[in-house]
Amino acid sequence: MSTAELLGKDPGWIIAVKALIVFIICVVATLMAVWTERRVLAKMQLRTGPNRVGKFGLLQSLSDGVKLALKEDIIPAAADKVVFILAPIIATSMCFMAFAVIPMTGVVNLFGHQTALQLTDLPVGVLYILAVTSIGVYGVVLAGWSSGSTYPLLGGLRSSAQVISYEIAMGLSLVAVFIYAGSMSTSAIVDSQHQNIWNAVVLFPSFIIYVISMVGETNRAPFDLAEAEGELVGGFHTEYSSLKFALFFLAEYVNIIAVSALATTLFLGGYHAPPGLGFTEQWLGGWFTFVWFITKVNLFFFIFMWLRATLPRLRYDQFMKFGWKVLIPASLVWILIVATIRVLQQEGASRAVTIAFAGGVALLLMAISSLTDRSKKVSGAPLAQGESPEFPVPSLPHLRSISVTGGQK
């Protein structure tokens, strides 16, 4: 029985219970993620971290939530009040909706009913996730626009450009997964990896592009340009306080968990155990598969923390150039390669032909990379004395002639 058929037999109360379980998992995971990030960053940067509120500071995230709830709720006089209130709700709700099609366990027994910890299984489940996460950026843009302030507006515009740029690269990185699995259903992609090998190994370039894109998609360091404190004060949520600010805070971490869960589903075999440990999937009546799922999600979340602790923020032009001139072209080339290899396999070509094609492509890419590096070295060479660059530059101060009256000519 397929996952879609299994989920189709769920009564309404089972669906409601599973939705409540997923919501509780996301909220608790957010509280633990905030505490974990603070502790890990403190270790990496030789600091103490939270250690006063509860044992090892475990209640620090909960106390922060209470503090935000009790703060004064201020709405600026120049703000559009309706949109100002709706913006954080839109941003948060879209993040939770992404979990509707993500399989977290295999077949389990829930109150005497055979089901899986997945709300529904759509034939285009991955496209559904991309759609709802794209709508989430409307909350950020509307928050900046409705605040009636310049800096939040700039942060919202930056975020929209950022999400559009890296959403394209992320979508293209998933095309190779669709080609290889032959489906856009999340459960079908997980089953395909269980029968063969993880996509992170077979489609390693797609995996790398997706990981980079998901960091840019979530506005996290070093791509947190929508809320660059040095130039935008606090970014798109500068004018927010109390629970509305807490909703943006919740949306950020739930979005991180969502893209990490999607990466686990598409590239690391989903809830299935690593090779050689498949016998553990029967432990606890099948519920132990949830442990493997959470472990893989935490691996991606650790990457987010590691990047934040070690890398400085990029310049905005570097960030956009990297997305449009590197990630998107690389994704398009990789899609062509994967599609060609799959056609060769379906046409019955021998393994030697497939390996020869892959080797030829690798040599071609190495030659292009070598030529690109050489051109960069030539363009970065210092100019000869008296030679002017191709782009306009202002005249140097010591070359300007000063008039007798002290003014510049």
CORCOR-V455088 format. One record per residue. PHI is phi in whole degrees, 0 to 359 (NA if undefined). Layout:
BEGIN
phi
PHI
PHI
END
This chain:
BEGIN
phi
NA
286
296
298
293
296
291
293
269
292
288
298
290
293
298
296
296
295
298
295
297
297
297
297
300
295
292
296
297
295
300
290
294
297
296
297
298
296
292
293
298
297
295
291
254
57
240
274
82
295
211
249
271
83
297
59
72
295
266
298
296
295
293
296
296
296
299
295
293
269
288
291
268
247
242
302
295
273
278
277
298
296
293
299
279
287
303
295
293
298
298
281
296
295
294
291
295
296
281
296
247
268
283
260
218
278
287
227
256
242
55
79
240
283
203
229
283
206
287
206
233
268
298
239
300
292
295
299
296
298
293
289
290
290
294
302
291
299
298
292
296
293
296
292
289
285
289
70
227
289
294
300
296
297
296
294
293
300
296
297
296
293
293
298
298
275
293
295
297
295
298
293
294
274
299
298
295
297
296
288
275
74
200
253
281
295
293
293
293
296
296
298
290
292
278
242
212
300
293
297
270
289
246
300
301
297
297
295
297
295
299
294
293
289
291
292
294
267
58
256
302
272
251
275
278
286
222
291
299
292
231
237
63
228
86
293
254
302
272
266
211
56
292
293
293
298
295
296
298
295
298
298
283
295
295
298
296
294
291
292
294
293
297
299
292
272
236
244
79
64
279
288
288
299
305
94
242
297
295
287
291
268
292
56
68
96
288
292
297
295
295
295
298
295
298
292
297
296
299
292
295
297
298
302
295
298
297
295
281
242
257
282
289
283
288
295
292
296
296
290
297
296
290
276
260
241
293
293
300
297
296
296
296
294
298
298
294
296
297
296
296
293
295
299
292
288
279
84
293
291
295
296
294
297
295
296
297
298
295
298
296
298
295
296
295
295
294
297
296
295
295
295
298
294
294
294
295
293
291
271
291
294
285
292
297
89
271
258
288
285
261
290
228
290
289
289
300
283
263
277
276
254
284
294
280
99
276
270
271
END
